[in-house]
Amino acid sequence: MNRQIEEPLSTLEQFVRDFAEARDGAWDQIEPRVYDVLIGSEITRVAFDPEALPEHPQAQLASLGSPLLDSLLADAAERWRCARFYRVGLNLHPHDLGSRFRQAISLSPTAIGSIRRVRTMNCPQALFWFKATFVSDQKEEEILLMGIDLHSLREVRHWDSLLASSGLSELPETHLPEARHVGLIAGYRCARDRLAPTVAALANTRRREWSGRVATQIQRMSAYYSRLREEANESFRNGDDAAPSRIAARRDAIDREERLRTAELRQKSNLRVQVKLANLMIVQQPKLLMSVAITDKNRPLGLLEVVWNPLSEAIEAPTCPACAQPTFALRIYRNSLVCASCME
């Protein structure tokens, strides 16, 4: 049974306690900043204060960069690559949806939209964390987040609000059906394609920076070998006893070495980019799916699906019935609704 002592906890202490509980283990606080931690079948005494080690010589120090903490972090990163949550605390009963629809969606002057049905459904939001690695004569890494709404296959714009810790729960407030959506593989491919321009921009920035450094190094190298050639020529002009053929051979050797070192430097400076999926989170976010009947002079034009997003408290752009692109402006064209692009 865990025995808690009321005192402020450091981030590392909280992590170790949470990690032990997540591994179905336990922790026991012996004294401030000293614990016995049970993970699996092994009990480890852990100290978060170096000054506690003389009194607990068998304890392992838990600090950033210590072997113990590095092993726990690596285990956590490998074990929990995927998480599922429910977004809670949202207002699912907005006032006057009809008025909000008319303010958000622009229709032809004679067209009228009437809400026929409203359904509250969970729309899975897939958040992909990618690790981009840029390797040349040095190595750099970037963690990039891309969120995809699996219902609409659109990018999640308000992921910071979506991931607010106070709004995430492992259990739903209300059991809701899932809206139709694509699978994770399709969502991953969409996220990867959306992320590609960002990765390309980061790669181009690094390529420019690293190419500038390489050019400077090559310039210095060329100056060095120019001095070597000048020394060889100077010895020839000064009447050195060495045979002219040997001096020419020396100059050729200098040229070959310069070309070799320059080629090696250019080869080492070639930029290689690797992108891997690091973590995945699925957040079930409730949204209001509205079925809106569109008529023009009492002539039915069809039903339009419109989504109210409680997180942003706004209507999402519906898709054009003709080209399936999102738009807030729909016009009548040949007895159907289309966006401005489809009318051109």
C-alpha positions as semicolon CSV with decimal commas, in nm:
position;residue;x (nm);y (nm);z (nm)
1;M;0,000;0,000;0,000
2;N;0,139;0,339;-0,098
3;R;0,220;0,569;0,193
4;Q;0,207;0,935;0,091
5;I;0,385;1,219;0,265
6;E;0,240;1,562;0,196
7;E;0,514;1,767;0,031
8;P;0,579;1,918;-0,310
9;L;0,683;1,659;-0,565
10;S;0,939;1,710;-0,837
11;T;0,853;1,617;-1,194
12;L;1,092;1,320;-1,178
13;E;0,935;1,189;-0,858
14;Q;0,589;1,210;-1,008
15;F;0,705;1,032;-1,322
16;V;0,862;0,741;-1,128
17;R;0,552;0,704;-0,910
18;D;0,322;0,710;-1,213
19;F;0,547;0,470;-1,403
20;A;0,548;0,219;-1,117
21;E;0,168;0,229;-1,090
22;A;0,127;0,199;-1,468
23;R;0,345;-0,115;-1,457
24;D;0,113;-0,259;-1,188
25;G;0,386;-0,203;-0,933
26;A;0,400;0,007;-0,618
27;W;0,608;0,268;-0,445
28;D;0,674;0,342;-0,079
29;Q;0,819;0,675;0,032
30;I;1,082;0,600;0,296
31;E;1,163;0,963;0,363
32;P;1,147;1,282;0,158
33;R;1,295;1,212;-0,190
34;V;1,378;0,848;-0,108
35;Y;1,155;0,562;-0,226
36;D;1,134;0,188;-0,250
37;V;0,992;0,116;-0,596
38;L;0,847;-0,222;-0,694
39;I;0,840;-0,289;-1,070
40;G;0,779;-0,648;-1,175
41;S;0,946;-0,866;-0,914
42;E;1,230;-0,627;-0,834
43;I;1,238;-0,370;-0,553
44;T;1,474;-0,079;-0,607
45;R;1,557;0,194;-0,359
46;V;1,559;0,524;-0,544
47;A;1,697;0,857;-0,424
48;F;1,614;1,188;-0,591
49;D;1,859;1,382;-0,373
50;P;2,235;1,312;-0,398
51;E;2,274;1,414;-0,034
52;A;2,058;1,116;0,067
53;L;2,301;0,862;-0,082
54;P;2,541;0,847;0,218
55;E;2,250;0,736;0,441
56;H;2,119;0,499;0,170
57;P;2,429;0,360;-0,006
58;Q;2,222;0,088;-0,176
59;A;1,996;0,347;-0,343
60;Q;2,018;0,441;-0,711
61;L;2,019;0,809;-0,796
62;A;1,733;0,920;-1,019
63;S;1,831;1,233;-1,208
64;L;1,829;1,348;-1,569
65;G;2,084;1,140;-1,755
66;S;2,122;0,875;-1,485
67;P;2,114;0,509;-1,602
68;L;1,805;0,436;-1,391
69;L;1,597;0,720;-1,530
70;D;1,719;0,661;-1,886
71;S;1,606;0,297;-1,865
72;L;1,263;0,396;-1,728
73;L;1,214;0,658;-1,998
74;A;1,318;0,414;-2,271
75;D;1,080;0,150;-2,132
76;A;0,793;0,400;-2,116
77;A;0,858;0,524;-2,471
78;E;0,863;0,168;-2,606
79;R;0,571;0,038;-2,401
80;W;0,319;0,321;-2,444
81;R;0,339;0,431;-2,806
82;C;-0,038;0,450;-2,842
83;A;-0,300;0,604;-2,615
84;R;-0,677;0,650;-2,633
85;F;-0,878;0,920;-2,461
86;Y;-1,219;1,085;-2,467
87;R;-1,261;1,461;-2,490
88;V;-1,498;1,568;-2,215
89;G;-1,640;1,890;-2,078
90;L;-1,774;2,023;-2,409
91;N;-2,105;2,200;-2,462
92;L;-2,311;1,959;-2,673
93;H;-2,625;2,172;-2,665
94;P;-2,543;2,502;-2,841
95;H;-2,815;2,762;-2,871
96;D;-2,991;2,820;-3,204
97;L;-2,796;2,602;-3,445
98;G;-3,013;2,722;-3,733
99;S;-2,898;3,081;-3,688
100;R;-2,535;2,969;-3,655
101;F;-2,568;2,773;-3,980
102;R;-2,705;3,073;-4,169
103;Q;-2,424;3,295;-4,038
104;A;-2,150;3,048;-4,132
105;I;-2,269;2,910;-4,469
106;S;-2,329;3,134;-4,766
107;L;-2,601;3,003;-5,003
108;S;-2,757;3,139;-5,319
109;P;-2,998;3,425;-5,241
110;T;-3,305;3,212;-5,310
111;A;-3,179;2,898;-5,134
112;I;-3,291;2,803;-4,783
113;G;-3,131;2,557;-4,543
114;S;-3,345;2,377;-4,284
115;I;-3,196;2,149;-4,019
116;R;-3,379;1,816;-4,032
117;R;-3,177;1,609;-3,786
118;V;-2,897;1,657;-3,534
119;R;-2,691;1,365;-3,407
120;T;-2,419;1,379;-3,144
121;M;-2,143;1,136;-3,241
122;N;-1,779;1,069;-3,160
123;C;-1,541;1,173;-3,436
124;P;-1,200;1,005;-3,383
125;Q;-0,910;1,249;-3,389
126;A;-0,580;1,076;-3,468
127;L;-0,270;1,258;-3,347
128;F;0,055;1,135;-3,500
129;W;0,392;1,229;-3,353
130;F;0,666;1,187;-3,613
131;K;1,040;1,190;-3,546
132;A;1,231;1,350;-3,832
133;T;1,605;1,277;-3,832
134;F;1,842;1,492;-4,039
135;V;2,184;1,332;-4,086
136;S;2,489;1,481;-4,253
137;D;2,825;1,547;-4,091
138;Q;2,609;1,599;-3,786
139;K;2,272;1,468;-3,666
140;E;1,962;1,659;-3,560
141;E;1,612;1,544;-3,470
142;E;1,272;1,714;-3,469
143;I;0,945;1,590;-3,319
144;L;0,653;1,697;-3,537
145;L;0,283;1,661;-3,458
146;M;0,014;1,615;-3,720
147;G;-0,349;1,560;-3,625
148;I;-0,607;1,417;-3,865
149;D;-0,983;1,405;-3,813
150;L;-1,061;1,052;-3,930
151;H;-1,421;1,151;-4,001
152;S;-1,338;1,424;-4,252
153;L;-0,969;1,351;-4,323
154;R;-0,891;1,713;-4,245
155;E;-0,605;1,844;-4,037
156;V;-0,681;1,904;-3,670
157;R;-0,622;2,276;-3,618
158;H;-0,698;2,308;-3,246
159;W;-0,494;2,018;-3,114
160;D;-0,365;2,226;-2,821
161;S;-0,724;2,270;-2,698
162;L;-0,800;1,908;-2,783
163;L;-0,512;1,791;-2,562
164;A;-0,591;2,014;-2,264
165;S;-0,525;1,783;-1,969
166;S;-0,842;1,891;-1,789
167;G;-1,051;1,783;-2,089
168;L;-0,912;1,432;-2,143
169;S;-1,052;1,124;-1,977
170;E;-1,002;0,750;-2,014
171;L;-1,380;0,711;-1,981
172;P;-1,650;0,890;-2,182
173;E;-1,899;1,126;-2,023
174;T;-2,170;0,973;-2,243
175;H;-2,157;0,664;-2,459
176;L;-2,196;0,788;-2,816
177;P;-2,184;0,611;-3,151
178;E;-1,887;0,673;-3,376
179;A;-1,934;0,877;-3,691
180;R;-1,830;0,705;-4,010
181;H;-1,457;0,741;-4,057
182;V;-1,156;0,601;-4,238
183;G;-0,911;0,361;-4,077
184;L;-0,583;0,445;-3,907
185;I;-0,377;0,347;-4,210
186;A;-0,558;0,599;-4,429
187;G;-0,523;0,858;-4,153
188;Y;-0,150;0,786;-4,123
189;R;-0,098;0,825;-4,498
190;C;-0,289;1,152;-4,495
191;A;-0,084;1,281;-4,198
192;R;0,240;1,177;-4,368
193;D;0,145;1,357;-4,690
194;R;0,039;1,671;-4,501
195;L;0,366;1,668;-4,307
196;A;0,588;1,630;-4,614
197;P;0,609;2,006;-4,699
198;T;0,709;2,086;-4,339
199;V;0,983;1,822;-4,342
200;A;1,102;1,947;-4,683
201;A;1,122;2,304;-4,553
202;L;1,321;2,194;-4,247
203;A;1,553;1,988;-4,468
204;N;1,609;2,279;-4,708
205;T;1,692;2,511;-4,419
206;R;1,948;2,268;-4,283
207;R;2,086;2,201;-4,631
208;R;2,149;2,571;-4,683
209;E;2,311;2,610;-4,343
210;W;2,528;2,300;-4,376
211;S;2,621;2,376;-4,738
212;G;2,747;2,716;-4,626
213;R;2,969;2,554;-4,364
214;V;3,096;2,298;-4,616
215;A;3,176;2,572;-4,867
216;T;3,379;2,753;-4,600
217;Q;3,567;2,433;-4,513
218;I;3,640;2,361;-4,880
219;Q;3,766;2,716;-4,926
220;R;4,006;2,677;-4,634
221;M;4,116;2,337;-4,764
222;S;4,181;2,481;-5,111
223;A;4,391;2,757;-4,959
224;Y;4,595;2,497;-4,769
225;Y;4,666;2,289;-5,080
226;S;4,742;2,604;-5,280
227;R;5,016;2,682;-5,028
228;L;5,153;2,329;-5,069
229;R;5,163;2,370;-5,447
230;E;5,327;2,710;-5,412
231;E;5,595;2,559;-5,189
232;A;5,661;2,289;-5,450
233;N;5,686;2,550;-5,727
234;E;5,908;2,768;-5,511
235;S;6,154;2,487;-5,453
236;F;6,173;2,432;-5,831
237;R;6,237;2,802;-5,900
238;N;6,507;2,812;-5,632
239;G;6,702;2,542;-5,811
240;D;6,627;2,255;-5,577
241;D;6,837;1,949;-5,658
242;A;6,524;1,735;-5,681
243;A;6,452;1,621;-6,034
244;P;6,174;1,813;-6,215
245;S;5,985;1,488;-6,255
246;R;5,979;1,438;-5,879
247;I;5,852;1,794;-5,824
248;A;5,581;1,740;-6,087
249;A;5,486;1,412;-5,920
250;R;5,460;1,595;-5,588
251;R;5,227;1,855;-5,740
252;D;5,015;1,576;-5,889
253;A;4,996;1,407;-5,550
254;I;4,881;1,735;-5,391
255;D;4,610;1,773;-5,657
256;R;4,488;1,415;-5,607
257;E;4,478;1,454;-5,231
258;E;4,284;1,781;-5,259
259;R;4,027;1,623;-5,491
260;L;3,995;1,323;-5,258
261;R;3,951;1,532;-4,942
262;T;3,703;1,762;-5,115
263;A;3,499;1,465;-5,241
264;E;3,501;1,310;-4,893
265;L;3,385;1,635;-4,739
266;R;3,104;1,673;-4,991
267;Q;3,002;1,310;-4,939
268;K;2,989;1,349;-4,561
269;S;2,785;1,668;-4,595
270;N;2,510;1,510;-4,809
271;L;2,183;1,549;-4,619
272;R;1,979;1,236;-4,547
273;V;1,630;1,261;-4,399
274;Q;1,438;0,988;-4,223
275;V;1,084;1,023;-4,085
276;K;0,937;0,764;-3,849
277;L;0,613;0,745;-3,655
278;A;0,701;0,780;-3,286
279;N;0,366;0,793;-3,103
280;L;-0,005;0,783;-3,173
281;M;-0,301;0,911;-2,977
282;I;-0,669;0,864;-3,059
283;V;-0,904;1,115;-2,902
284;Q;-1,276;1,051;-2,935
285;Q;-1,424;1,399;-2,968
286;P;-1,801;1,444;-2,974
287;K;-1,937;1,661;-3,255
288;L;-2,285;1,748;-3,376
289;L;-2,363;1,611;-3,722
290;M;-2,648;1,803;-3,879
291;S;-2,848;1,693;-4,179
292;V;-2,958;2,015;-4,354
293;A;-3,220;2,013;-4,631
294;I;-3,147;2,272;-4,900
295;T;-3,438;2,405;-5,108
296;D;-3,462;2,672;-5,375
297;K;-3,808;2,824;-5,429
298;N;-3,959;2,514;-5,264
299;R;-3,761;2,292;-5,499
300;P;-3,549;2,035;-5,305
301;L;-3,181;2,036;-5,393
302;G;-3,071;1,761;-5,154
303;L;-2,930;1,710;-4,807
304;L;-2,607;1,866;-4,683
305;E;-2,409;1,722;-4,390
306;V;-2,279;1,999;-4,167
307;V;-2,067;1,950;-3,855
308;W;-2,074;2,165;-3,544
309;N;-1,745;2,144;-3,354
310;P;-1,800;2,208;-2,981
311;L;-1,425;2,244;-2,927
312;S;-1,395;2,551;-3,152
313;E;-1,763;2,642;-3,108
314;A;-1,793;2,684;-3,482
315;I;-1,940;2,512;-3,786
316;E;-1,685;2,327;-3,997
317;A;-1,678;2,392;-4,368
318;P;-1,903;2,136;-4,541
319;T;-1,778;1,957;-4,849
320;C;-1,887;2,060;-5,195
321;P;-2,124;1,788;-5,332
322;A;-1,944;1,804;-5,668
323;C;-1,570;1,814;-5,586
324;A;-1,572;1,718;-5,215
325;Q;-1,356;2,020;-5,124
326;P;-1,442;2,214;-4,806
327;T;-1,620;2,544;-4,863
328;F;-1,836;2,795;-4,678
329;A;-2,000;2,922;-4,998
330;L;-2,239;2,711;-5,206
331;R;-2,427;2,815;-5,517
332;I;-2,697;2,658;-5,734
333;Y;-2,570;2,518;-6,061
334;R;-2,775;2,287;-6,282
335;N;-3,019;2,201;-6,006
336;S;-2,746;2,113;-5,756
337;L;-2,522;2,283;-5,503
338;V;-2,159;2,346;-5,593
339;C;-1,872;2,562;-5,472
340;A;-1,740;2,863;-5,664
341;S;-1,457;2,659;-5,818
342;C;-1,700;2,410;-5,971
343;M;-1,894;2,691;-6,139
344;E;-1,591;2,814;-6,334
